[in-house]
Amino acid sequence: MSVRVRFAPSPTGHLHVGNVRTALYNWLFARQHRGAFILRIEDTDLERSRREYEAQILDDLRWLGLDWDEGPDVGGDFGPYRQSERLALYRDYANRLLEAGWAYRCFCTEEELERERAQARAEDRPYRYSGRCRQLSAAEVRERVKAGLPHTLRFRVRPGPIVWEDVVRGSIRWEAEVIGDFVILKSDGWPVYNFAVVVDDLLMRITHVIRGDGHLPNTPRQLLLYEALGATPPVFAHLSTILGADGTKLSKRHGATALREFREQGYVPEALFNFLALLGWAPPQEVGELLSREQLLELFALEKVSKAPAIFDLQKLKWMNRAYLRAKPLEDLVTAVAPYLQQAGRVPTPLDEATRAWLQRVVEAVLTHLEHLSQIVEETRIIFEYDLSAALTYPEVREVLEDEGALDVLRRMEQELADVPTITTEAFREAAARVREQTGRKGRALFHPIRIALTGRPSGPELDKLIPIYEIGATLPLPRPIPSVRERLRQFLEWAERVRAESPSR
């Protein structure tokens, strides 16, 4: 029998990383077994479902690198693939259960049901429907239907245990008596989740249901429905909950939880694919944790997925993302960071070839500091912004202003570079060597004042990388011009004189 699995998100918001992991495990399992991965949209929540969310879900899954064999956008032999387009199928199967005696009409009002729930709360017991409409005679039912009384269809739960073998959790037993007769079709004719899922999985010939453990309470109901329909249920695998670093369920208070958020921050799909695959499953220790898609397809084993909760370690994700960023060609990184810099007004839209080539130098200079792509804006302030008014926040800058020897180094550097036609890294080094001979200062005493003068900061990328970035950048048509090396030295020395003159200690 060919493997057929499905991922069935509700288009009511952004994809949570827990749901993305579910999609990823389904995809890996299908591709490993040369089976089919089906995308189904569960949009029966009329108030919250939006087509724009559906489009975003499809876009995010494709961005991550997942593809599907059947779905709302690609079609297939078992469609439609939106639940809202399958209502006739649900009503047909509900009528089958009704005719077979597995379902009955329930005329209880919401007020009556709420009184039952309140009674259960007062007695401190789990709520279970009383079954008051279960015993209505056929004549009573006909009379109420004829009178136009609104009603639901409820499933008649049989007594006895419900037992199944879960791929992840092993043998599970549930007593049917604790469930109570449950609604399968609402009074407006729309199906309830558990019923729609069974009909869909049955008609789409799903062989394995891989989903989060939040669905464990749904499984007994679904197994009862399969039994009533005379169908063989799929194999179930319930994945563990994802927890935050503090051991509580992953939520907004832990930071980003949606795939779209991580995508917008600049995490690359390869890193997220790798990271999410390891949330609940571990490869053999000798292969390490940085795994390509091909390696994951080879190594992943559903039966080896842990039933213990998985910890979403953001620091580990950042580490992985850094590793994948450093492995990318500079040309690709420039393409990836350009939108962030364009949005910040740093580089033009579209990029001209000269600016694109220059950005390769920029990215290379700050790459070791990037945990995700959006950090490019902050990490390149040292390149795109020359704000001496903010420099005084650094104690090291004040030290330079009070050090006559340091200022002498800067004046001599300005003189040495005055007649240099093009300030290359080599020309800069030669000028610094001459200043070293003239002043006797070397190492930090020589280069620290130069760094502060050129950047306005006590630390940052290597000067050898910054010199050509400043020099070439000064020639480009950027939205905000970048001062050249000479201009930076001049501005700093003039600013230093003003600050020293205004200092009360002088």
N, C-alpha and C positions, 0 to 999 in steps of 0.2 A: 504494500500500500504506500502510495506516494505521500510524503509529509506535506501537510498544509497547515500553516500557522497564520495568525492574524494579529494586527495591532489595531485597536479600536478606540481612538481618542474621542473625547467630546469637544466640539468646537466652542467652548465657553470661556477660553482664555489662553494664555501662553502655555506651552508645553513645560511641565515640571520635569526636572532632571530624573526623578523617579520613573516617570512615564517614558522618558527617553531611554533609560536603561532597559525598560521592558521591551521597547521597540527594538533596541539593539540586540538583546538576547534572542528575540524571535527571529530577527534577520540572520544572525549568526547560525542559529539552529537550522533554519530553512536552507541557507546556502551550503552548509556542511552536508546536508542530506539531499542536495540537488532537488529540493522541494519548492513549494510556492509560498511567498510572503505576501499576504493580502492586507491592504489598508482599507479599513471600514470606518465610516464616520457615524458615531452614535449621537445623533442630533435630535433626540426626542424631547430634550429640555427646551421647549419653545421660547421661554422667556429669556434664556441666557445664550442660546446657540446663535452664532453669527457666521455668515459665509466668509467674512474677512478673517476671522480666526481660523477657519478651515484652510484658507489659502496660505495663511502664515504657517500653520502646522506642516503643510506639504512642503513649503519652501524651506523651513528649518530642518526637516528630515532629510531633504535632498542636500542641503548644505553640509549636514553631518556626514553624508556619503551613503545614505540608505536609498535603495530603490525597491520598488514593489512590482509584483507580477500582475496584480489585479487591484483596482481601486477606482475611486470616483472620477479621476482624471484620465485613467488609462483603460477603463472598461474591464471586461472579462466575461467569462461564461456563466458567472453566478451572481450577477448584479440584479438590481441596482446596489450600489455600495454606500448609500446613505440610508439610514433607518427611516427617515421621514418619507422616503420614496418606496417603502416596503410595507405600508400599512395594510394593504389588501392581504398580504401573506400572513401577517400576524392575526388578522381577524379570521382568516380561513383556519389556521391551526387552533385558535381559541375555540372556534365552533366545533372542531373535531374533538377537542377535550370535553366540551359541553355535551356533545352527543354521546360520548363514550362514558359519561358519568364521572369523569375526572375533574370537572369544573362545574360550578353552579353560580346562579345569579345571586348577588348580594345587594339588598336594598337598604342596608343600614346607612343612616345619614352620618355626616361628619360629627354632628353633636352627639349622637349615640356612641360613636366610636371614641370620641374624646372622653365620654363618661367612663367607658371601659378602661381607657389608658389612665385616667385619674384614679380609678379604683385600684389598678395595679400598682401605681406609685404609692398610694396610701398603705397598701399591704406589703410594700417593699419587695415586689416580685417582678420579674421581667414580663413585659406585656405580650400577650398572645390573644389573637382574636377568639372570641367566645364561641363562634360557630353558630350563632343564633339563626342565620339564614340557611344553614346546611340542611335543616330538617323540613324546610317548606315543602309542601306537597306540590305536585305538578299543576294542580288547579290553582293553588295560591299564587304560584309564579306566573301562570298565564294571566290571571286577573290583574296582577300588579303591572305586568308588561303592557297589557291592554290599556291600563289607566295612564300609561306614560311615565311611570315612576322611574327616576334615574337610578341606575344600578351599575355595579361593577361585576366582573367575572372573577371568582376566586377559585384557586386550585384546592382540591380536596386532598389534604395530606394524609397519607396512610400511616398507621402506627408502625413502630419498629425502628431498628437502627439503620443508619445510612453510613456505609463504610466505603472508603476509596483509598487507593495507593497513590500518594503524591510523590512525584519525582524528587522533589527537594525535601519534603517533610516526612516522608515515609507513610505508614498506615495511619489513617485518621478515621475516627468514629464520631458520629453525631446522632443524637436521638431525635427522631422526627417529632416527638411529642412537644419539644420545646419550641418548635417553629410556628405551629398554628397555620390554619388555612390562609394563604396569602393571595393578594390581588395579582392577576395576570393581565387584565384589560381594564383600564379606567372607564369611568362613565362617559367620557368623550370619545371613546373608541381607540384611544392611543394605548400602546402596550406599556407595561411596566418593565423596567430594565431586565430583570432576571428572565422574563419570558421572551423578550425580543432577542436577547443574546442567544438563548437556546435555539430558537427558530433560525436565526442567522447562522450560527455555527453548524447546525444540522444541514441546512440547505447549501451552505458553502463548503461542506465536507471537511470541516476543520478536524485535524487529527490530534493536535496538541494545543492546549490552552496554557500559555506561559504568561503569568500576570503577577501583580503585587499581592502580598498576603492580606491586604485590606479586603480582598475579595473572598477570603476563606469562608465567611458566614454566608456568602451567596452560593457557594458550591453545593451544599445539601439541597437547596431548593432547585437548583439546576439539574442535579442528578435525579431528583424526583420527577421533573418534567421529562427528561430523557426516558425514564422508565415508563411513564404514562404514554409517551409517544411510540413506545416500542423500538427505540433507537439506542445504538451503542454510544455511550458518551465518549468524548475525547479524553486523552491523557492530560492530567492536570499537573502543573508545576507552579507553585506559589513562591514568589521571590520575597526575600526578607525586606523589612522596612529599612529605609535609609535614615540614619541619624546624623545630627550635627556633631561637632567636636565635643560638645558638652554632654552628649549622650541622650539628648532629647530629640524628638522627631524633627527632621529638617524642615525649617519654615523661614519666612521672610526675616525673622529676627536674626537669623544666621547670615544674612546677606542675600546675594543673588541665588535664586532657586530655579529660575526658568532658563531654558536653553537660549532663548532670544537675548536674555540679559548677558549671558556669558559671550554670546556671539557679538553683541554690540560693544562689549568691553575689549574685544580683540583677542579672545582665546581662539586658537585655530582648530579646525574640525578634527585634525589628526590627534591632537592632544586630548580633546574631549572624548573622542571615540575610544582611545586607549584607556583613559581614566575611568570612564563609565563601565567599560568592560570588566574592570577590576573591582567594581563595587559589589562584592558578594562571591566572586570567583577569583582564584589565584592560579597563575601558571606554575609549572615546575620551577623551583627556586633557581636552578642553574641558568635559566634563560633570561632572568631579570624581569624588569617591569616595563621597559620601553619596547612596546611591541607594535609592529606594523599591522595593517589590516589582514595581510596574507598570513602572518604568524598567528593572529587571533583566530582566523578561520581554521587554521590547522590545529590549534591547541585547545580551544574552548570546549568544555564538556558540561552539558546541562546537569548531568547527574553529580557533578563535583561542585555545584553551586552550594554555598553554605546557607544553612537555615538561621544562622546567627545574624543579628542586625549588621548592616554595613555602615561604616563611618565615612561621611563625606569630609575628607581632609583637604581643605582649600589650599594649604601650603604644598601639599603633594601635587595638586593640580597645577599650581603656579610653577613648581619645579618641572613638571612634564612639559608645560607650555613653553618655558624657557628653552628646554632641550629641543623641542620641535622648531622653535623660531630660529635657533642657531643653525639648525640643519638645512634651513631653506636658502636657496640662492638669493643674493642681494636684490636681483631684479624683481623677484617675486615679493620680497619684503617691501620694496619701494611701492609697488602696486597696492599692497595691503595697507600700508600706513598713510598713503597719500590722502585718502578721504578724511582722516582725522586731522591732518595738517591743513587741508583745504577748509574744513569746517571751522577750524580755529583761526582762519585768515592768515596762515603762515606762507602758503604757496599758492600759485595761481591755478585756476580751473579753466581749461584743461592744462595739464603739465606739458611744457615744451621740452624738447629733447635735452637741452642744456641743464634745465632744472632737474629733470629726471636723473641724469648722470650725476649731478651734484648731490642729489638725495641719497645716492648709494654711499657716498662718503659719510653723510650725516648718519644714516642708519648704522653703518659699520662702527662709527665712533661710540654710539650709545647702546649697541645691541646687548652687551653683557648686563645692562641694567634693566632691560625690558622683561617684565613678567607677562605682560599682555600688550597688544598693539596700541590700545588707547593711551598707554603711558608715554607714547612718543611725544605727545604734546608737552607734558611736564618735563620729560628728560631732555628735550631740545630747547628749553627756555634759555639755556646757556649759549645757544647758537642764535636763536631768533630774537632774544631780548638782551639789551645792554642797558640795564637800569642801575646807574650808580647811586641813585637815591636810596635804593634798597640794600646797597652793599654795606652800609654802616651797621646792619643787623649782625654782621659777622665780626667777632672780636679780632680775627686775623687781619681784617681790612684796616681796622684802627691801628693795629701794630705796625702795618706798613706805612700808614700816614705819619706815624711818630718816629719812624726809623729813617734818618737822613741817608744812611747807606743804601737802603732799599730804594728810596726815591732817586738816588744817584744812578743806580742800576737802570732804572726806567728812562732817565734822561739820556743816558749813554746808548741804550737800545734804540731810542728814537733817533738819535744822531746816526748810529751805525746803519739804520735801515732807510734813512732819508733818501739816499741816492740809489737804492737797489731797485732796478726796473720792475722786477717781479719777485715778490717775497714768497719763495718756495720754502718747503721744510728745510732743505739743505742750506739755503741762504740765511734762514732764521738761526739755524744751529751755528753757522759760521759767525754771525753777528754776536750771538751769545758767548761764543768762545773768546772773541776779542774783548767783550765786556768783562769776562772772567779774568783775563790777563790784566786789564786796566784796573780792576777793583780788588782783585784777590778774593772775591767772593765766589763760592762754588756750591754745587748741590742745591739744597733747599734754600740757602741764603741767596742764591742767584735766581733760581727759577720760581720760587714761591711769589715774590713780588711781581714777576712777569705774568704769572698765571692770574693773580688777582687783578692786575691792570687790564689784561685782555678779556677776562670773563666777568669780573665783578664778584667772583666767588672763590673760596679757598680750595675747592676741589672740583673734579669733573673729569671728562675724557682727557686722554693724553694730548699734550700740546702739539706733538708731531702730527696728530690727526686734526686738531683744531685749526692750525695755521692755514692749510690749503682750503679748509671749509670756509673760514672767514674771508680769505682773499678771493676765492671764486664766487662765494655768495655775494660779495660786495658788487660784483659785476652783473648780477642777474636781476631781471625785472620782477622782484618779489613785491608783494603787497606792502610790506614794510621793509625799507632798505636795511641791509646789514652793514655795520661799519667795518672797514678793512682793519688790518692789524695796525697800520700807521695811525689811522683815525682813532682807534681805541686807545693807543698810547697817548696821543695828543689830548683826547678828551679826559683821560684819567689824570694826567698831570695837571691840567687846568683845574679840574674838579678838586684835586688834592690841595692845590694852592688855596682855593676858596675855602675849603673846609678848615685847613690849618689856620688861615687868617681869621676865621670866625670863631675859632676855638678859644674859650675863656682862659685856658692855661698858657696861651701865648701872649 
